[in-house]
Amino acid sequence: MKDINWFKEEIEPYLEGYEIKYKFFEKGDFGSLNQVEFNAEKLGGEIDFWSTGWLGVHLVDYIKGKELLNVFLEPHQEEEKENAFKRLQEFL
């Protein structure tokens, strides 16, 4: 399962020019939440890693004012999670 540590190792090194913030919320709707917020001049968004396996990925193109990704996936949707991360990496 991909988590905040995976993000730090696999995605963060490629986010040159992005401001990155890590947030933790102990009691959320789907368990505890590790959230990564990343912003640059053109693109920004967040990834929500829930302790129960839920995943949220949101990405916005600030220049075009367009939402590029907005997915909220259940714990068992592993293939969809992989696809969401692939799409995210393509945009970044």
C-alpha positions in Angstrom: 0.0 0.0 0.0 1.3 3.4 -0.9 1.6 5.9 2.0 3.2 9.1 3.1 6.6 7.5 3.2 6.2 6.2 -0.4 5.4 9.8 -1.5 8.5 11.2 0.2 10.7 8.6 -1.5 9.1 8.3 -4.9 7.4 11.6 -5.7 8.8 14.4 -3.6 12.3 14.3 -5.2 10.8 15.2 -8.5 8.8 18.2 -7.2 11.4 20.9 -7.8 9.9 24.3 -7.4 6.9 23.1 -5.3 6.1 24.1 -1.8 5.3 21.0 0.1 3.4 20.8 3.4 2.7 17.7 5.4 -0.4 17.6 7.7 -1.7 15.0 10.1 -5.2 14.7 11.4 -5.7 12.0 14.0 -9.5 11.7 13.8 -10.9 12.0 10.4 -13.9 10.5 8.6 -11.9 7.5 7.5 -9.4 7.1 10.3 -6.3 9.1 10.8 -5.2 11.2 7.8 -1.7 12.0 6.4 -2.1 14.7 3.9 0.4 16.1 1.5 -0.2 19.5 0.0 2.0 20.6 -2.9 1.9 23.9 -4.8 3.8 25.7 -7.5 2.9 28.6 -9.8 1.2 26.4 -12.4 0.0 23.3 -10.5 -1.1 22.3 -7.0 -3.1 19.9 -5.1 -3.1 17.4 -2.3 -3.0 13.7 -1.6 -4.9 12.2 1.3 -3.6 8.9 2.7 -6.2 7.5 5.2 -5.2 4.9 7.7 -8.1 2.7 6.6 -6.8 2.5 3.0 -8.9 5.2 1.4 -7.0 7.6 -0.9 -7.8 11.0 -2.3 -5.8 12.7 -5.1 -6.6 16.3 -6.2 -4.7 18.3 -8.8 -5.5 21.7 -10.2 -3.9 23.7 -13.1 -3.9 27.2 -11.7 -3.1 28.9 -15.0 -6.1 27.3 -16.9 -8.3 27.2 -13.8 -9.0 23.6 -14.5 -9.2 20.5 -12.3 -6.9 17.8 -13.7 -7.5 15.1 -11.1 -10.1 14.6 -8.4 -10.4 11.0 -7.2 -11.5 9.4 -4.0 -10.8 5.7 -3.9 -11.9 2.9 -1.6 -9.3 0.6 0.1 -9.9 -2.3 -2.4 -9.4 -0.2 -5.5 -5.7 -0.9 -5.9 -5.6 -0.8 -9.7 -7.4 2.6 -9.7 -5.0 3.9 -7.1 -2.0 2.9 -9.3 -3.6 4.6 -12.3 -4.3 7.8 -10.2 -0.6 8.0 -9.2 0.5 7.4 -12.8 -1.7 10.2 -14.0 -0.5 12.5 -11.3 3.2 11.8 -12.1 2.5 12.5 -15.8 1.1 15.9 -14.9 3.9 16.8 -12.6 
